[in-house]
Amino acid sequence: MAACYHGFDPAAYLQYNYTAPRADFKRQDSIVPWKLGCLHRAFTEGDVSGELLVDIGSGPTLYQVLSGCEVFNRVILTDFLEVNRQELRRWLRDEGDCGLDWTPYLQHVCKLEGRQPSVWTEKAARLRAVVSDILPVDVHHPQPLAPGALSSVGADCLVSCFCLESVSPDLAAFTRALGHIQGLLRPGGHLLLIGALGESYYFGGPGVKIPVVPLNEAEVCASLKETGFTLIRLEVYTLPQDMRVGVDDVSGVFFVKAKKE
Ligand SMILES: C[S@@+](CC[C@H](N)C(=O)[O-])C[C@H]1O[C@@H](n2cnc3c(N)ncnc32)[C@H](O)[C@@H]1O
């Protein structure tokens, strides 16, 4: 699978998935607002708490930690590819020349939090303040992060979006990878997992076709059970026809809130 990621183009990936129609903040049925709504609810229900939030397979994106950065004092972002870690660093250091303007995302999440969209700069500053590291990760390794990257207690919460199924050749590898990241979480910690349903490929750039293990809801639930998670909630989004824009063959998206036993 590592070879499939040669040529991954962060700017193209952001363009394919994180601009309209998939990120249309005026539409209730657009995929990005749906994901942001799920994450906002999960982080504000009161049961997810602690010191450290770790995002597994961040890619070049930040949307997945925009709610969590208000709850946790420390956030670690991770990705397998240096080009993605570079893209994240550029935004965090406010160096300009970023692949995507995250302003509408910051404004939207401020709105979800009952704040004026105009205070988005405060959220951007908060995120820049709490992200302590951007680390390499390999979910196929029994220890996905370098030894000593986390304290022996582990993270209080993990978030991971569209990573495990996009790097696993089959369901067994997906479940193994889930087991590996489970090891990074403290007992009683939460997992927020977002992923593709029924997807067999996506484009990581022009001509960069990456295979994906097609999953259904029952398989996701079985993998969670097998790896020691208790499911709290599973929500499913079905892609409207006009969100099927030719950059993948995804049919739906799942959102999981689970707890490590
Ligand atoms: C579909 S992207 C998801 C990116 C982002 N989380 C999102 O929500 O759009 C899959 C990500 O998995 C990363 N990846 C590839 N191989 C990996 C591995 N062995 N372990 C962890 N992440 C990997 C890729 O670099 C890519 O950023």
The ligand as a Gaussian input file, in Angstrom:
#p B3LYP/6-31G(d) Opt

LIG

0 1
 C       -7.728000       9.479000       2.572000
 S       -6.391000      10.272000       3.374000
 C       -7.198000      10.947000       4.808000
 C       -6.679000      12.285000       5.181000
 C       -7.515000      13.071000       6.213000
 N       -7.519000      12.393000       7.503000
 C       -8.905000      13.345000       5.767000
 O       -9.830000      13.188000       6.580000
 O       -9.114000      13.774000       4.636000
 C       -5.474000       8.904000       3.995000
 C       -4.235000       9.325000       4.717000
 O       -3.558000       8.159000       5.206000
 C       -2.162000       8.394000       5.136000
 N       -1.439000       7.091000       5.172000
 C       -0.943000       6.375000       4.135000
 N       -0.351000       5.248000       4.584000
 C       -0.493000       5.252000       5.942000
 C       -0.071000       4.371000       6.969000
 N        0.571000       3.233000       6.695000
 N       -0.350000       4.718000       8.249000
 C       -1.021000       5.856000       8.526000
 N       -1.453000       6.726000       7.590000
 C       -1.195000       6.436000       6.315000
 C       -1.995000       9.134000       3.835000
 O       -0.769000       9.826000       3.778000
 C       -3.219000      10.038000       3.841000
 O       -2.912000      11.279000       4.408000

